[in-house]
Amino acid sequence: MIDICDYDYAASDMPSAFALQMVTFTRQLRHAQVLCDDKGNALVLETVSNAWTERLARAATVEMGGSALLAFYPMSGRQAKACVVCGTLSLYANLAWSCVKAVCRTAIRSARLLTSSAPPSSSTVA
């Protein structure tokens, strides 16, 4: 069974590997990372810095068709909990659900407005 963790660790939507909170908290500059794609290719990286990880992973991702998954920052659940922003996934889900409900309410109001107003008669049209 895979546990789903309700947290986010990135500083932005497209962070660089060395701009993640994991680096700030763990100070891990050298560790093994695995890059894989949907075709079954896998690449193990052991770099001298996170900047090199970023450079090599981006280049390999392009060669893998532009979509790949990089697994890195090995740590325990306790370590992860100390350096992440907890509750962000559920916050995102709740915000998305609120937006969907608001759009539905607006669509229902618009439909009611359209169906309740009678079309103009030909005598009132100029």
Order of alpha helices (4+ residues) and beta strands (2+ residues): beta-alpha-beta-beta-alpha-beta-alpha-beta-alpha
